[in-house]
Amino acid sequence: MAEMTQYAARLEVDYSEKLDRFTTFFRLLWIIPIAIILSLVSGAGETITYTVVVNQAGEVLSRTREASGGLAGSLFVATALMIVFRQRYPRWWFDFSRELTRFAYRVGAYLLLLTDQYPSTEDEQAVHLELDYPDVKRDLNRWMPLVKWFLAIPHYIVLAFLGVGALLAAAIAWFAILITGRYPRGLFDYVVGVSRWGLRVNAYAFLLLTDQYPPFNLR
């Protein structure tokens, strides 16, 4: 618990003793509007543009492929460059990343049936996510943003398996909620734990909030 308290990224989700069967049954339908909003706000995904130059004879002279990542990827690159070259992490960049992360986790919690509260774009609701603003010169090595994404590879591998398990747990919980109106506590803790693990890795490798290597646990 002390280790968890000290880490720069923390997540807790309130456990509900009773969940609504109706909204649970149609959860994949209800999630669509807010998921679209999240996608628009975060600029998720990649846009790829192809340009083909053809002469009068119909022969292809050249092909050009341009790709642009989403807002999250661009913010990661910009933050990394600021830390490397200026040893600064603009506070408003941090505030935006924190609120966007909170919103994304509220949407994720709703999708995974952890809460019946429809995701708010502002209110904390049942998902309590905290990120610590770093003192760059004191707490961060200016060169670490260049390698953190690589150092976190073991976590990516573990999280890939844990993520599959979380999806299976949510599927089992879907049936349990329809029958009993409750999310089995063991499955709930596991899904929240996987989300918490993923948050710590995100804070380390992409949000660049800490140089402390994420622990390999669900707590």
C-alpha positions as CSV (number, residue, x, y, z in Angstrom):
1,M,0.0,0.0,0.0
2,A,2.9,2.4,0.8
3,E,4.4,1.6,-2.6
4,M,1.1,2.4,-4.3
5,T,0.6,5.6,-2.4
6,Q,4.1,6.8,-3.4
7,Y,3.6,6.1,-7.1
8,A,2.8,9.1,-9.4
9,A,-0.3,7.5,-10.8
10,R,-3.1,6.0,-8.7
11,L,-6.5,4.6,-9.5
12,E,-9.5,3.5,-7.4
13,V,-13.0,2.6,-8.5
14,D,-15.9,2.6,-6.1
15,Y,-17.5,-0.9,-5.8
16,S,-21.3,-0.9,-6.3
17,E,-23.4,-3.5,-4.4
18,K,-26.2,-3.2,-7.0
19,L,-25.9,-2.7,-10.8
20,D,-28.6,-2.0,-13.3
21,R,-29.4,-5.1,-15.4
22,F,-31.0,-3.1,-18.2
23,T,-28.1,-0.7,-18.9
24,T,-25.7,-3.6,-18.5
25,F,-27.5,-5.6,-21.1
26,F,-27.3,-2.8,-23.6
27,R,-23.8,-1.5,-22.5
28,L,-22.2,-1.9,-25.9
29,L,-24.9,0.2,-27.4
30,W,-25.0,2.9,-24.7
31,I,-21.2,3.4,-24.9
32,I,-21.2,4.5,-28.5
33,P,-22.0,8.2,-28.2
34,I,-19.4,8.9,-25.4
35,A,-16.8,6.7,-27.1
36,I,-17.2,8.8,-30.2
37,I,-16.7,12.0,-28.1
38,L,-13.6,10.5,-26.5
39,S,-12.2,9.6,-29.9
40,L,-12.8,13.1,-31.2
41,V,-11.3,14.8,-28.2
42,S,-8.3,12.6,-28.0
43,G,-7.7,12.5,-31.7
44,A,-7.3,8.8,-31.5
45,G,-6.2,6.8,-34.4
46,E,-4.0,7.5,-37.4
47,T,-4.8,9.3,-40.6
48,I,-3.0,8.1,-43.7
49,T,-3.0,10.0,-47.0
50,Y,-1.8,8.5,-50.3
51,T,-0.8,10.7,-53.2
52,V,-0.2,9.1,-56.6
53,V,1.3,10.9,-59.5
54,V,0.3,9.6,-63.0
55,N,1.5,10.7,-66.4
56,Q,-0.7,11.2,-69.5
57,A,0.0,7.6,-70.5
58,G,-1.4,6.3,-67.3
59,E,1.9,5.3,-65.9
60,V,2.5,5.7,-62.2
61,L,5.4,8.1,-61.6
62,S,5.5,8.2,-57.8
63,R,3.6,7.3,-54.7
64,T,3.6,9.3,-51.5
65,R,2.4,8.1,-48.1
66,E,1.8,10.5,-45.3
67,A,0.7,9.4,-41.8
68,S,-0.2,11.5,-38.8
69,G,-0.8,10.1,-35.3
70,G,-3.4,11.2,-32.8
71,L,-3.3,14.0,-30.3
72,A,-2.0,11.7,-27.5
73,G,0.9,10.7,-29.6
74,S,1.8,14.2,-30.6
75,L,1.5,15.4,-27.0
76,F,3.9,12.6,-25.9
77,V,6.5,13.7,-28.5
78,A,6.2,17.4,-27.6
79,T,6.5,16.6,-23.9
80,A,9.5,14.4,-24.4
81,L,11.2,17.1,-26.4
82,M,10.5,19.8,-23.8
83,I,12.0,17.6,-21.0
84,V,15.0,16.7,-23.1
85,F,15.9,20.2,-24.4
86,R,14.3,22.5,-21.8
87,Q,13.8,20.4,-18.7
88,R,10.3,21.7,-18.5
89,Y,6.8,20.1,-18.3
90,P,4.3,22.9,-19.1
91,R,1.6,22.8,-16.4
92,W,-1.3,23.2,-18.8
93,W,0.0,20.3,-20.8
94,F,-0.1,18.2,-17.7
95,D,-3.6,19.4,-16.7
96,F,-4.9,18.6,-20.1
97,S,-3.3,15.1,-20.1
98,R,-4.6,14.4,-16.6
99,E,-8.2,15.4,-17.4
100,L,-8.2,13.5,-20.7
101,T,-6.8,10.4,-18.9
102,R,-9.5,10.7,-16.3
103,F,-12.2,11.0,-18.9
104,A,-10.8,8.0,-20.8
105,Y,-10.8,5.8,-17.7
106,R,-14.3,6.8,-16.8
107,V,-15.4,5.6,-20.3
108,G,-13.3,2.5,-19.8
109,A,-14.9,1.7,-16.4
110,Y,-18.3,2.1,-17.9
111,L,-17.5,-0.2,-20.8
112,L,-16.1,-2.8,-18.5
113,L,-19.3,-2.7,-16.4
114,L,-17.5,-1.4,-13.3
115,T,-20.1,1.4,-12.8
116,D,-23.5,2.3,-14.0
117,Q,-22.7,6.0,-14.0
118,Y,-22.7,7.3,-17.6
119,P,-19.2,8.8,-18.1
120,S,-19.0,12.5,-17.4
121,T,-16.6,14.8,-19.2
122,E,-16.0,16.7,-16.0
123,D,-17.1,15.0,-12.8
124,E,-15.0,12.4,-11.0
125,Q,-17.9,10.0,-10.4
126,A,-16.9,6.5,-9.2
127,V,-13.5,6.6,-10.9
128,H,-10.8,8.2,-8.7
129,L,-7.6,8.8,-10.7
130,E,-4.7,10.9,-9.5
131,L,-1.6,11.9,-11.3
132,D,1.3,13.8,-9.6
133,Y,2.8,16.8,-11.4
134,P,6.5,16.3,-11.7
135,D,9.3,18.6,-10.7
136,V,11.3,18.0,-13.9
137,K,14.7,19.2,-12.7
138,R,14.5,17.4,-9.4
139,D,12.6,14.2,-10.2
140,L,13.2,13.5,-13.9
141,N,16.3,12.5,-15.9
142,R,16.2,14.6,-19.0
143,W,17.3,11.7,-21.2
144,M,14.9,9.1,-19.9
145,P,12.0,10.0,-22.3
146,L,14.1,8.7,-25.1
147,V,14.2,5.1,-23.7
148,K,11.2,4.8,-21.4
149,W,8.9,3.4,-24.1
150,F,11.6,0.7,-24.7
151,L,12.2,-0.1,-21.1
152,A,8.4,-0.7,-20.6
153,I,8.3,-3.5,-23.2
154,P,8.1,-6.2,-20.4
155,H,5.0,-4.5,-19.1
156,Y,3.4,-4.4,-22.6
157,I,3.8,-8.1,-22.9
158,V,2.3,-8.8,-19.4
159,L,-0.5,-6.4,-20.0
160,A,-1.4,-8.0,-23.3
161,F,-2.2,-11.2,-21.4
162,L,-3.8,-9.5,-18.4
163,G,-5.9,-7.4,-20.8
164,V,-7.4,-10.5,-22.4
165,G,-8.1,-11.8,-18.9
166,A,-9.8,-8.5,-18.0
167,L,-12.1,-8.8,-21.1
168,L,-13.0,-12.3,-20.2
169,A,-13.7,-11.2,-16.6
170,A,-16.0,-8.4,-17.9
171,A,-17.8,-10.9,-20.1
172,I,-18.4,-13.2,-17.2
173,A,-19.4,-10.3,-15.0
174,W,-22.0,-9.3,-17.7
175,F,-23.8,-12.6,-17.2
176,A,-23.4,-12.4,-13.4
177,I,-24.9,-8.9,-13.3
178,L,-27.9,-9.9,-15.5
179,I,-28.6,-12.8,-13.1
180,T,-27.7,-11.4,-9.7
181,G,-27.4,-7.6,-10.2
182,R,-23.8,-7.7,-8.8
183,Y,-20.3,-7.6,-10.2
184,P,-18.4,-10.5,-8.5
185,R,-16.0,-8.8,-6.2
186,G,-13.0,-10.9,-7.2
187,L,-13.5,-10.1,-10.9
188,F,-14.1,-6.4,-10.1
189,D,-10.8,-6.2,-8.2
190,Y,-8.9,-7.9,-11.0
191,V,-10.3,-5.6,-13.7
192,V,-9.5,-2.5,-11.7
193,G,-6.1,-3.9,-10.9
194,V,-5.3,-4.4,-14.6
195,S,-6.5,-0.8,-15.3
196,R,-4.3,0.4,-12.5
197,W,-1.3,-1.4,-13.8
198,G,-1.9,0.1,-17.3
199,L,-2.2,3.5,-15.8
200,R,1.1,3.3,-14.1
201,V,2.8,2.1,-17.3
202,N,1.2,5.0,-19.2
203,A,2.3,7.5,-16.6
204,Y,5.9,6.2,-16.9
205,A,6.3,5.6,-20.6
206,F,4.0,8.1,-22.3
207,L,2.8,10.7,-19.9
208,L,6.4,10.9,-18.6
209,L,5.4,11.9,-15.1
210,T,8.0,9.8,-13.2
211,D,11.2,7.9,-13.6
212,Q,10.2,5.3,-11.1
213,Y,9.8,2.0,-12.9
214,P,6.2,0.7,-12.6
215,P,5.7,-2.3,-10.2
216,F,4.5,-5.6,-11.5
217,N,1.4,-5.9,-9.5
218,L,-2.3,-5.2,-9.5
219,R,-2.4,-3.3,-6.2
